[in-house]
Protein backbone atom coordinates (compact mmCIF):
# COMPACT_ATOMS: atom_id res chain seq x y z
CA UNK A 1 0.00 0.00 0.00
CA UNK A 2 2.81 2.36 -0.89
CA UNK A 3 0.94 4.04 -3.72
CA UNK A 4 -0.53 6.82 -1.58
CA UNK A 5 0.25 10.27 -2.86
CA UNK A 6 -0.87 12.28 0.15
CA UNK A 7 -1.90 15.83 -0.66
CA UNK A 8 -0.80 18.25 2.05
CA UNK A 9 -2.99 21.04 0.70
CA UNK A 10 -6.69 20.75 -0.04
CA UNK A 11 -6.12 23.15 -2.91
CA UNK A 12 -4.32 20.44 -4.85
CA UNK A 13 -7.59 18.60 -5.23
CA UNK A 14 -9.58 21.50 -6.60
CA UNK A 15 -10.39 20.81 -10.21
CA UNK A 16 -12.54 22.32 -12.88
CA UNK A 17 -16.05 21.16 -13.53
CA UNK A 18 -16.16 17.73 -15.07
CA UNK A 19 -19.26 16.21 -16.61
CA UNK A 20 -19.02 12.65 -17.78
CA UNK A 21 -21.95 13.02 -20.13
CA UNK A 22 -23.22 9.60 -19.06
CA UNK A 23 -26.86 9.13 -18.27
CA UNK A 24 -27.76 7.00 -15.30
CA UNK A 25 -28.82 4.17 -17.53
CA UNK A 26 -30.65 0.92 -16.94
CA UNK A 27 -28.23 -1.84 -15.98
CA UNK A 28 -27.51 -4.10 -18.98
CA UNK A 29 -29.07 -7.58 -18.75
CA UNK A 30 -25.68 -9.29 -18.87
CA UNK A 31 -24.76 -7.63 -15.56
CA UNK A 32 -27.79 -8.99 -13.74
CA UNK A 33 -27.37 -11.88 -11.32
CA UNK A 34 -29.84 -13.96 -9.36
CA UNK A 35 -33.10 -12.91 -7.75
CA UNK A 36 -33.15 -12.90 -3.96
CA UNK A 37 -36.17 -12.70 -1.70
CA UNK A 38 -36.40 -11.65 1.92
CA UNK A 39 -38.63 -10.24 4.59
CA UNK A 40 -38.45 -7.24 6.92
CA UNK A 41 -40.22 -7.55 10.26
CA UNK A 42 -40.26 -6.27 13.82
CA UNK A 43 -41.51 -8.71 16.47
CA UNK A 44 -43.58 -10.59 13.89
CA UNK A 45 -45.06 -7.40 12.49
CA UNK A 46 -44.44 -6.76 8.83
CA UNK A 47 -42.68 -3.58 7.75
CA UNK A 48 -43.90 -2.18 4.45
CA UNK A 49 -42.19 0.34 2.18
CA UNK A 50 -38.69 -0.39 3.47
CA UNK A 51 -35.87 -0.02 0.93
CA UNK A 52 -33.35 -2.78 0.23
CA UNK A 53 -30.50 -2.50 -2.27
CA UNK A 54 -27.38 -4.21 -3.56
CA UNK A 55 -25.82 -0.87 -4.52
CA UNK A 56 -27.13 -1.20 -8.09
CA UNK A 57 -30.82 -2.10 -7.88
CA UNK A 58 -33.44 -1.08 -5.33
CA UNK A 59 -36.43 -3.03 -3.99
CA UNK A 60 -39.34 -1.99 -1.76
CA UNK A 61 -41.02 -4.26 0.78
CA UNK A 62 -44.74 -4.90 0.33
CA UNK A 63 -47.48 -4.90 2.99
CA UNK A 64 -46.32 -8.34 4.15
CA UNK A 65 -42.76 -7.05 4.57
CA UNK A 66 -41.53 -9.09 1.61
CA UNK A 67 -39.18 -7.89 -1.10
CA UNK A 68 -37.63 -9.31 -4.26
CA UNK A 69 -34.30 -7.89 -5.39
CA UNK A 70 -32.57 -8.40 -8.73
CA UNK A 71 -28.88 -8.71 -7.87
CA UNK A 72 -26.10 -7.22 -9.95
CA UNK A 73 -23.38 -9.76 -10.63
CA UNK A 74 -20.78 -7.49 -8.97
CA UNK A 75 -22.82 -6.92 -5.82
CA UNK A 76 -20.94 -7.60 -2.59
CA UNK A 77 -23.71 -6.75 -0.12
CA UNK A 78 -27.44 -6.45 0.28
CA UNK A 79 -28.20 -3.55 2.60
CA UNK A 80 -31.31 -2.23 4.28
CA UNK A 81 -31.91 1.51 4.24
CA UNK A 82 -32.85 1.32 7.90
CA UNK A 83 -36.37 2.82 8.19
CA UNK A 84 -37.27 5.63 10.58
CA UNK A 85 -38.74 4.54 13.89
CA UNK A 86 -36.55 1.43 14.16
CA UNK A 87 -33.30 0.95 16.05
CA UNK A 88 -30.03 0.69 14.16
CA UNK A 89 -28.66 -2.76 14.89
CA UNK A 90 -25.35 -2.42 16.72
CA UNK A 91 -22.78 -5.22 16.39
CA UNK A 92 -19.50 -4.53 18.21
CA UNK A 93 -19.98 -0.79 17.80
CA UNK A 94 -20.87 -0.69 14.10
CA UNK A 95 -24.18 -0.43 12.26
CA UNK A 96 -25.17 -3.87 10.95
CA UNK A 97 -27.51 -3.07 8.06
CA UNK A 98 -26.23 -5.51 5.43
CA UNK A 99 -26.15 -9.16 4.37
CA UNK A 100 -23.88 -11.12 2.06
CA UNK A 101 -25.47 -12.06 -1.29
CA UNK A 102 -24.13 -15.58 -0.75
CA UNK A 103 -25.40 -16.02 2.80
CA UNK A 104 -28.80 -17.41 1.84
CA UNK A 105 -30.30 -15.31 4.66
CA UNK A 106 -31.94 -12.16 3.33
CA UNK A 107 -34.36 -11.31 6.14
CA UNK A 108 -33.99 -8.26 8.37
CA UNK A 109 -35.42 -8.35 11.89
CA UNK A 110 -35.80 -4.91 13.48
CA UNK A 111 -36.92 -3.38 16.77
CA UNK A 112 -39.00 -0.23 17.15
CA UNK A 113 -37.40 2.63 19.02
CA UNK A 114 -38.65 3.32 22.54
CA UNK A 115 -38.59 7.05 21.74
CA UNK A 116 -39.65 9.29 18.87
CA UNK A 117 -36.57 9.33 16.64
CA UNK A 118 -37.60 12.63 15.09
CA UNK A 119 -35.33 13.82 17.91
CA UNK A 120 -31.89 12.24 17.77
CA UNK A 121 -28.18 13.04 17.68
CA UNK A 122 -25.03 11.94 15.92
CA UNK A 123 -21.27 12.38 16.15
CA UNK A 124 -19.17 13.17 13.06
CA UNK A 125 -15.55 12.01 13.31
CA UNK A 126 -12.98 13.35 10.85
CA UNK A 127 -9.80 11.41 9.99
CA UNK A 128 -8.65 9.39 13.00
CA UNK A 129 -5.90 8.26 10.58
CA UNK A 130 -3.87 5.96 12.84
CA UNK A 131 -0.61 4.70 11.33
CA UNK A 132 1.17 3.03 14.24
CA UNK A 133 0.59 1.82 17.78
CA UNK A 134 1.44 5.22 19.25
CA UNK A 135 -1.33 6.83 17.18
CA UNK A 136 -3.72 4.06 18.19
CA UNK A 137 -2.89 4.63 21.86
CA UNK A 138 -3.57 8.38 21.62
CA UNK A 139 -6.81 7.63 19.81
CA UNK A 140 -7.87 5.31 22.62
CA UNK A 141 -6.64 7.30 25.62
CA UNK A 142 -7.57 10.80 24.46
CA UNK A 143 -10.27 10.71 21.77
CA UNK A 144 -12.24 7.78 23.16
CA UNK A 145 -12.02 9.12 26.70
CA UNK A 146 -13.38 12.51 25.65
CA UNK A 147 -16.22 11.01 23.58
CA UNK A 148 -17.18 8.62 26.38
CA UNK A 149 -17.19 11.45 28.92
CA UNK A 150 -19.31 13.64 26.67
CA UNK A 151 -21.88 10.87 26.15
CA UNK A 152 -22.33 10.27 29.89
CA UNK A 153 -24.46 13.41 30.12
CA UNK A 154 -26.40 12.74 26.91
CA UNK A 155 -29.27 10.37 25.95
CA UNK A 156 -26.92 7.75 24.52
CA UNK A 157 -29.69 5.62 22.98
CA UNK A 158 -30.52 8.53 20.66
CA UNK A 159 -26.99 8.69 19.22
CA UNK A 160 -25.27 7.18 16.24
CA UNK A 161 -21.83 7.96 14.85
CA UNK A 162 -20.48 8.66 11.37
CA UNK A 163 -16.78 8.29 10.66
CA UNK A 164 -15.83 10.44 7.67
CA UNK A 165 -12.98 8.34 6.31
CA UNK A 166 -9.23 7.78 6.73
CA UNK A 167 -9.83 5.78 9.86
CA UNK A 168 -6.40 4.25 9.29
CA UNK A 169 -3.33 5.42 7.38
CA UNK A 170 -2.53 2.70 4.82
CA UNK A 171 -1.91 0.11 7.55
CA UNK A 172 -4.58 -2.64 7.39
CA UNK A 173 -3.23 -4.29 10.55
CA UNK A 174 -4.53 -1.26 12.48
CA UNK A 175 -8.15 -1.87 11.48
CA UNK A 176 -8.43 -4.04 14.57
CA UNK A 177 -7.18 -1.27 16.87
CA UNK A 178 -9.60 1.17 15.28
CA UNK A 179 -12.53 -1.22 15.56
CA UNK A 180 -11.80 -2.09 19.18
CA UNK A 181 -11.65 1.59 20.13
CA UNK A 182 -14.84 2.57 18.31
CA UNK A 183 -16.55 -0.51 19.73
CA UNK A 184 -16.12 0.91 23.24
CA UNK A 185 -18.05 4.10 22.47
CA UNK A 186 -21.31 2.18 22.81
CA UNK A 187 -23.26 3.65 19.90
CA UNK A 188 -23.62 2.26 16.34
CA UNK A 189 -21.15 3.81 13.90
CA UNK A 190 -21.47 4.14 10.14
CA UNK A 191 -18.26 4.17 8.11
CA UNK A 192 -17.28 6.39 5.18
CA UNK A 193 -14.35 5.27 3.05
CA UNK A 194 -11.29 7.52 2.69
CA UNK A 195 -8.30 7.46 0.38
CA UNK A 196 -6.09 5.94 3.11
CA UNK A 197 -8.70 3.21 3.69
CA UNK A 198 -8.29 1.88 0.16
CA UNK A 199 -5.83 -0.73 -1.09
CA UNK A 200 -3.82 -1.75 -4.12
CA UNK A 201 -5.69 -3.02 -7.15
CA UNK A 202 -4.32 -6.38 -8.27
CA UNK A 203 -5.17 -8.94 -10.92
CA UNK A 204 -6.84 -11.03 -8.20
CA UNK A 205 -8.63 -8.10 -6.56
CA UNK A 206 -9.74 -5.27 -8.89
CA UNK A 207 -11.77 -3.51 -6.17
CA UNK A 208 -9.67 -1.01 -4.19
CA UNK A 209 -12.38 -0.94 -1.48
CA UNK A 210 -12.49 -4.72 -1.00
CA UNK A 211 -10.68 -4.77 2.34
CA UNK A 212 -12.80 -1.93 3.70
CA UNK A 213 -15.94 -3.80 2.63
CA UNK A 214 -14.74 -6.97 4.32
CA UNK A 215 -14.54 -5.06 7.62
CA UNK A 216 -17.53 -2.73 7.39
CA UNK A 217 -19.86 -3.66 4.54
CA UNK A 218 -20.82 -1.45 1.58
CA UNK A 219 -18.83 1.67 0.74
CA UNK A 220 -21.99 3.57 -0.24
CA UNK A 221 -25.49 3.16 1.19
CA UNK A 222 -28.33 5.02 2.92
CA UNK A 223 -30.41 4.89 6.10
CA UNK A 224 -33.15 6.88 7.83
CA UNK A 225 -33.78 8.34 11.27
CA UNK A 226 -36.79 10.51 11.97
CA UNK A 227 -37.23 12.98 9.12
CA UNK A 228 -33.63 12.64 7.94
CA UNK A 229 -32.43 10.55 5.02
CA UNK A 230 -28.72 9.79 5.45
CA UNK A 231 -26.52 8.98 2.45
CA UNK A 232 -22.91 7.75 2.53
CA UNK A 233 -20.82 7.98 -0.65
CA UNK A 234 -17.32 7.05 -1.85
CA UNK A 235 -15.70 10.20 -3.33
CA UNK A 236 -12.22 8.78 -4.07
CA UNK A 237 -11.16 7.70 -7.54
CA UNK A 238 -7.65 6.41 -8.14
CA UNK A 239 -6.64 7.41 -11.67
CA UNK A 240 -3.42 5.38 -11.53
CA UNK A 241 -1.38 3.55 -8.93
CA UNK A 242 -0.24 6.76 -7.22
CA UNK A 243 -2.78 9.46 -8.08
CA UNK A 244 -6.36 10.03 -7.00
CA UNK A 245 -8.97 12.71 -7.42
CA UNK A 246 -12.41 13.55 -6.12
CA UNK A 247 -15.10 11.81 -8.14
CA UNK A 248 -18.39 9.96 -7.62
CA UNK A 249 -18.71 6.85 -9.77
CA UNK A 250 -21.51 6.35 -12.28
CA UNK A 251 -22.61 3.25 -10.33
CA UNK A 252 -23.15 5.34 -7.20
CA UNK A 253 -25.05 8.06 -9.03
CA UNK A 254 -27.26 5.47 -10.72
CA UNK A 255 -28.00 3.85 -7.36
CA UNK A 256 -28.62 7.21 -5.68
CA UNK A 257 -31.11 8.24 -8.35
CA UNK A 258 -33.13 5.10 -7.57
CA UNK A 259 -32.75 5.50 -3.82
CA UNK A 260 -33.99 9.11 -3.82
CA UNK A 261 -37.14 8.17 -5.75
CA UNK A 262 -38.42 6.73 -2.46
CA UNK A 263 -37.54 9.75 -0.30
CA UNK A 264 -40.17 12.50 0.20
CA UNK A 265 -38.91 15.93 -0.86
CA UNK A 266 -39.68 17.40 2.57
CA UNK A 267 -37.03 15.18 4.20
CA UNK A 268 -33.64 16.59 5.13
CA UNK A 269 -30.68 14.98 3.35
CA UNK A 270 -27.42 14.44 5.23
CA UNK A 271 -24.66 13.20 2.92
CA UNK A 272 -21.38 11.84 4.31
CA UNK A 273 -18.25 11.78 2.16
CA UNK A 274 -14.49 11.93 2.65
CA UNK A 275 -13.20 14.37 0.02
CA UNK A 276 -15.20 17.63 0.18
CA UNK A 277 -17.80 17.99 -2.53
CA UNK A 278 -18.08 21.76 -2.95
CA UNK A 279 -14.53 22.36 -4.21
CA UNK A 280 -12.94 18.98 -4.88
CA UNK A 281 -15.40 16.65 -6.65
CA UNK A 282 -15.02 16.95 -10.41
CA UNK A 283 -18.52 15.73 -11.27
CA UNK A 284 -20.27 17.42 -8.35
CA UNK A 285 -22.88 18.98 -10.64
CA UNK A 286 -24.12 15.51 -11.56
CA UNK A 287 -24.72 14.91 -7.86
CA UNK A 288 -26.36 18.29 -7.35
CA UNK A 289 -28.74 17.54 -10.22
CA UNK A 290 -29.98 14.44 -8.39
CA UNK A 291 -30.56 16.49 -5.23
CA UNK A 292 -32.87 19.01 -6.90
CA UNK A 293 -36.19 19.44 -5.11
CA UNK A 294 -34.80 18.82 -1.62
CA UNK A 295 -34.84 22.04 0.36
CA UNK A 296 -32.34 21.29 3.14
CA UNK A 297 -29.10 19.42 2.50
CA UNK A 298 -26.10 19.00 4.78
CA UNK A 299 -22.84 17.51 3.54
CA UNK A 300 -20.33 16.10 6.04
CA UNK A 301 -16.75 15.81 4.77
CA UNK A 302 -13.20 15.48 6.06
CA UNK A 303 -9.85 14.86 4.33
CA UNK A 304 -8.29 18.33 4.57
CA UNK A 305 -7.34 18.19 8.29
CA UNK A 306 -8.83 21.66 8.65
CA UNK A 307 -12.23 22.97 9.71
CA UNK A 308 -14.36 24.86 7.20
CA UNK A 309 -18.01 25.60 6.48
CA UNK A 310 -19.32 26.34 3.01
CA UNK A 311 -22.89 27.54 2.54
CA UNK A 312 -24.43 27.59 -0.94
CA UNK A 313 -28.13 28.36 -0.67
CA UNK A 314 -29.83 25.34 0.88
CA UNK A 315 -26.68 23.18 0.75
CA UNK A 316 -24.46 23.45 3.82
CA UNK A 317 -21.14 21.59 3.73
CA UNK A 318 -19.36 20.95 7.04
CA UNK A 319 -15.72 20.03 6.39
CA UNK A 320 -14.55 18.61 9.69
CA UNK A 321 -11.18 18.97 11.33
CA UNK A 322 -9.66 15.78 12.67
CA UNK A 323 -9.43 13.58 15.70
CA UNK A 324 -5.72 13.25 14.93
CA UNK A 325 -5.03 16.99 14.72
CA UNK A 326 -1.82 17.40 12.71
CA UNK A 327 -1.35 13.63 12.27
CA UNK A 328 -0.99 12.97 16.02
CA UNK A 329 1.89 15.45 16.42
CA UNK A 330 0.10 18.08 18.49
CA UNK A 331 -3.19 19.23 20.04
CA UNK A 332 -4.36 21.27 17.05
CA UNK A 333 -4.76 20.92 13.29
CA UNK A 334 -2.65 22.95 10.88
CA UNK A 335 -5.31 25.70 10.79
CA UNK A 336 -5.35 25.95 14.58
CA UNK A 337 -8.57 24.00 15.06
CA UNK A 338 -8.28 21.79 18.17
CA UNK A 339 -8.48 18.05 17.71
CA UNK A 340 -12.15 17.18 18.01
CA UNK A 341 -15.41 16.13 16.39
CA UNK A 342 -18.82 17.40 15.35
CA UNK A 343 -21.96 16.95 17.47
CA UNK A 344 -25.30 17.25 15.67
CA UNK A 345 -28.79 17.42 17.15
CA UNK A 346 -31.81 16.67 14.97
CA UNK A 347 -35.29 17.77 16.00
CA UNK A 348 -37.77 17.12 13.21
CA UNK A 349 -36.25 18.97 10.25
CA UNK A 350 -34.22 21.30 12.47
CA UNK A 351 -30.47 20.61 12.42
CA UNK A 352 -28.19 22.10 15.11
CA UNK A 353 -24.51 21.44 15.62
CA UNK A 354 -21.32 22.43 17.41
CA UNK A 355 -17.66 21.46 17.38
CA UNK A 356 -16.43 19.59 20.47
CA UNK A 357 -12.71 19.98 21.18
CA UNK A 358 -10.88 17.10 22.82
CA UNK A 359 -10.33 17.82 26.51
CA UNK A 360 -12.41 21.01 26.47
CA UNK A 361 -15.94 21.97 27.45
CA UNK A 362 -18.47 22.43 24.65
CA UNK A 363 -18.31 26.21 25.26
CA UNK A 364 -14.73 26.29 23.95
CA UNK A 365 -15.43 27.69 20.49
CA UNK A 366 -12.53 30.08 19.84
CA UNK A 367 -9.00 30.91 20.95
CA UNK A 368 -7.39 34.35 21.26
CA UNK A 369 -3.71 35.26 21.06
CA UNK A 370 -2.00 38.60 21.69
CA UNK A 371 1.09 39.92 19.93
CA UNK A 372 2.81 43.00 21.39
CA UNK A 373 3.62 45.70 18.82
CA UNK A 374 5.62 48.92 18.98
CA UNK A 375 4.24 52.04 20.62
CA UNK A 376 2.19 50.26 23.25
CA UNK A 377 -0.09 48.65 20.69
CA UNK A 378 -1.25 45.04 20.74
CA UNK A 379 -2.53 42.85 17.95
CA UNK A 380 -5.34 40.54 19.09
CA UNK A 381 -5.99 37.52 16.87
CA UNK A 382 -9.06 35.31 17.31
CA UNK A 383 -9.44 31.88 15.69
CA UNK A 384 -13.13 30.91 15.41
CA UNK A 385 -12.74 27.46 13.89
CA UNK A 386 -16.40 26.61 13.31
CA UNK A 387 -17.26 30.04 11.90
CA UNK A 388 -19.74 30.51 9.08
CA UNK A 389 -21.26 33.75 7.73
CA UNK A 390 -24.17 33.57 10.22
CA UNK A 391 -21.76 33.98 13.17
CA UNK A 392 -20.78 37.36 14.67
CA UNK A 393 -17.34 38.12 16.11
CA UNK A 394 -17.30 41.43 18.02
CA UNK A 395 -15.08 43.13 20.58
CA UNK A 396 -15.01 45.69 23.36
CA UNK A 397 -12.04 47.91 24.32
CA UNK A 398 -11.97 49.16 27.93
CA UNK A 399 -15.69 48.45 28.11
CA UNK A 400 -16.66 50.28 24.92
CA UNK A 401 -18.27 48.37 22.04
CA UNK A 402 -16.08 48.46 18.93
CA UNK A 403 -18.19 46.43 16.50
CA UNK A 404 -17.05 43.43 14.52
CA UNK A 405 -13.47 42.23 14.29
CA UNK A 406 -11.92 42.24 10.84
CA UNK A 407 -11.78 38.85 9.15
CA UNK A 408 -8.51 37.85 7.54
CA UNK A 409 -6.77 34.90 5.94
CA UNK A 410 -3.51 33.76 7.40
CA UNK A 411 -1.78 31.41 9.80
CA UNK A 412 -2.89 30.57 13.32
CA UNK A 413 -0.16 31.74 15.70
CA UNK A 414 -0.21 28.59 17.83
CA UNK A 415 0.02 26.42 14.71
CA UNK A 416 3.06 28.44 13.61
CA UNK A 417 4.68 27.98 17.02
CA UNK A 418 4.07 24.22 16.99
CA UNK A 419 4.67 23.29 13.35
CA UNK A 420 6.54 25.99 11.38
CA UNK A 421 10.01 25.05 10.11
CA UNK A 422 12.16 22.01 9.56
CA UNK A 423 12.78 21.50 13.27
CA UNK A 424 9.09 21.27 14.11
CA UNK A 425 7.19 19.24 15.16
CA UNK A 426 9.98 18.06 17.43
CA UNK A 427 9.11 14.41 17.97
CA UNK A 428 8.07 13.01 14.57
CA UNK A 429 6.46 13.76 11.18
CA UNK A 430 8.54 16.86 10.63
CA UNK A 431 6.89 17.51 7.26
CA UNK A 432 3.83 18.95 9.07
CA UNK A 433 3.50 22.70 8.42
CA UNK A 434 0.82 25.27 9.39
CA UNK A 435 -1.86 25.97 6.78
CA UNK A 436 -3.62 29.18 5.87
CA UNK A 437 -7.21 29.63 7.00
CA UNK A 438 -9.90 32.29 6.72
CA UNK A 439 -11.57 31.75 10.11
CA UNK A 440 -9.24 34.30 11.73
CA UNK A 441 -10.26 37.73 13.07
CA UNK A 442 -8.08 40.51 14.39
CA UNK A 443 -7.72 44.05 15.67
CA UNK A 444 -4.96 46.37 16.89
CA UNK A 445 -5.47 48.41 20.04
CA UNK A 446 -3.75 50.28 22.85
CA UNK A 447 -6.59 49.52 25.27
CA UNK A 448 -5.87 48.01 28.66
CA UNK A 449 -8.65 45.42 28.45
CA UNK A 450 -10.35 43.68 25.56
CA UNK A 451 -13.47 41.54 25.60
CA UNK A 452 -14.17 39.14 22.73
CA UNK A 453 -17.80 38.18 22.10
CA UNK A 454 -18.59 35.42 19.61
CA UNK A 455 -22.21 34.52 18.78
CA UNK A 456 -22.87 31.43 16.69
CA UNK A 457 -25.69 30.98 14.17
CA UNK A 458 -27.95 29.53 16.87
CA UNK A 459 -27.60 32.54 19.20
CA UNK A 460 -25.18 30.91 21.65
CA UNK A 461 -22.72 33.44 23.09
CA UNK A 462 -19.07 32.77 23.97
CA UNK A 463 -16.85 35.39 25.61
CA UNK A 464 -13.29 35.97 26.74
CA UNK A 465 -11.77 38.84 28.74
CA UNK A 466 -8.17 39.73 27.92
CA UNK A 467 -5.95 41.89 30.15
CA UNK A 468 -3.44 43.81 28.01
CA UNK A 469 -1.91 46.34 30.37
URNORUR-V277738 format. One record per run of one state. SS is the DSSP state (2 for helix, 1 for strand, 0 for the rest). FROM is the first residue (numbers start at 0). LEN is the number of residues. If there is no record, write none. Layout:
# URNORUR-V277738
SS/FROM/LEN
SS/FROM/LEN
This chain:
# URNORUR-V277738
0/0/9
2/9/4
0/13/15
2/28/3
1/31/11
0/42/2
1/44/2
0/46/4
1/50/3
0/53/4
1/57/3
0/60/5
1/65/7
0/72/5
1/77/4
0/81/4
1/85/1
0/86/3
1/89/2
0/91/2
1/93/2
0/95/2
1/97/2
0/99/8
1/107/2
0/109/2
1/111/1
0/112/6
1/118/7
0/125/4
1/129/1
0/130/2
2/132/19
0/151/4
2/155/3
1/158/5
0/163/4
1/167/1
0/168/3
2/171/12
0/183/5
1/188/3
0/191/3
2/194/3
0/197/12
2/209/7
0/216/4
1/220/5
0/225/2
1/227/5
0/232/3
1/235/3
0/238/5
1/243/3
0/246/3
2/249/11
0/260/7
1/267/5
0/272/4
2/276/4
1/280/1
0/281/2
2/283/7
0/290/6
1/296/5
0/301/6
1/307/5
0/312/2
1/314/5
0/319/12
1/331/1
0/332/5
1/337/1
0/338/1
1/339/8
0/347/2
1/349/8
0/357/9
1/366/6
0/372/1
2/373/3
0/376/1
1/377/6
0/383/8
1/391/6
0/397/2
1/399/5
0/404/1
1/405/5
0/410/2
2/412/7
0/419/17
1/436/9
0/445/3
1/448/7
0/455/5
1/460/7
0/467/2
